Amino acid sequence: MALREAQVDSLLNEVSAEFSKRHGRIRETFLKRFERVGLPLLAGKEISRQRKLLIGAYFLAEYSLESAALFNPSIVPHPDQSGMQAGELHFILSLRATGEGHISSITFRTGIVHGDGSIEVFTPRGFLTEPRQVPNPSYLKALFGRKLGELGLICEYTEAVMNRLGHSFALEELRAAIKAEQSRFDGLSHEEQNKANGIWMLARSNYEVQFQPEQHLSERVLFPATPSQRNGIEDARFVCFRKQDGAQIYFATFTAFDGTTIVPELMETSDFLRFRFISLNGPAAQNKGMALFPRKIGGRFAMLSRQDNENIYLMFSENVHFWNERALLLKPAFPWELIQVGNCGSPIETEAGWLVLSHGVGPMRQYCMGAFVLALDDPSKVIGRLREPMLKPNENEREGYVPNVVYSCGALVHNGLLVIPYGLADHATGFVTVVLKEVLAAMEAPAAW
């Protein structure tokens, strides 16, 4: 603020020239940053547009999202299949990108599985941009109240706040209700204050973001945006979910990490432009590796999970936000998986049953990938399993951010070919393909193991 206007112009022109080729609409970004950090401090002061832009530039820094690693991919059909030739599939690849400080975010690539089974991944664009947060998302009172109960946040104060709200409400309405009750209550106890903070944190953890249509998918990044995600959004397992009316929506379960605690969360999108982030609740919504089935089974949502760091569990729920019970599905059985088994993405529906790619951890904490099959009408029944790993690290894949790991967050089947993107030593990503019939033919019945 102490700089002369001539200095402001000179400095702004210098920084704009230096960075405009690295970022689209750089001055627009400067202004948005000023509006976030400068307006509260400088309200009522006469400030030129040039000075606002320069102040915004001083509160920005570049961050290399993929500088350390780009791994743990999942793959789903692209919602737009126009322009594809016979036998081709347009796909979206989601990736866990890790940068300085081990902060993980979600980035994307697109590509084609060609008719001959070859895979083409398109070169990404040069600019990465965060979406804008939808300023006033809507909340359903009944669902929000149930989540408060699951989190143990119900007390006289939070009930009074909820009583001020209609059957649906916006974030600003919640803020106003909280403020009104704080002025009415004559001081809150320490426990009540924690619950008052909790009601606001819950709302902030359920939010929506919107990209601009002109942003190419490879330019979009989902970066940590809430306290629960402070240190990373990890291992998103995307699935194309088919509703009972035939419509499709994409869900992704992921792990939010705040530097100490891991929490499973959910996102949904229909077009990869607008994303809704949703907290998962219930005693079974814990730990890593939750993977949603691509449709309801028996009228209920179904999910694989791994709450105990060792075994794979199966869960059912009437509501995708709440998971209360789990049942043991699969234990480690073979030497390559004795430390731990888990899923490598959502189950894939085949004529033979639900095909689940799995990971196993063995000696020297080597991660290998296997597979098993569940009965279509009753996925609590394991009807086949690979005795040996389908994929294990070779000499070219051992070295990396985390050695001796091959891992995937989701595959797909196209024209009888199982297409598996996978992370190599937690630092890069590759593809492997295998004929689906060969995988199914190698399965052994439960009596054999």
Secondary structure, 3 states (H helix, E strand, C coil): CCCCHHHHHHHHHHHHHHHCCCCCCHHHHHHHHHHHHCHHHHCCCCCCHHHHHHHHHHCCCCCCCCCCEEEEEEEEECCCCCCCCCCCEEEEEEEEEEEHHHEEEEEEEEEEECCCCCEEECCCCCCCECCEECCCCEEEHHHHHHHHHHCCCCCHHHHHHHHCCCCEEEHHHHHHHHHHHHHHCCCCCHHHHHHHHHHHHHHHHCEEEECCCCCCHHHEEECCCCHHHCCEEEEEEEEEEECCCCCEEEEEEEEEECCCCEEEEEEEECCCCEEEEEECECCCCCCEEEEECCCCECCEEEEEEECCCCCEEEEEECCCCECCCCEEEECCCCHHHCCEEEECCCCEEECCEEEEEEEEECHHHCEEEEEEEECCCCCCCEEEECCCCCECCCCCCCCCCCCCEEECCCCEEECCEEEEEEEECCCEEEEEEEEHHHHHHCCECHHHC
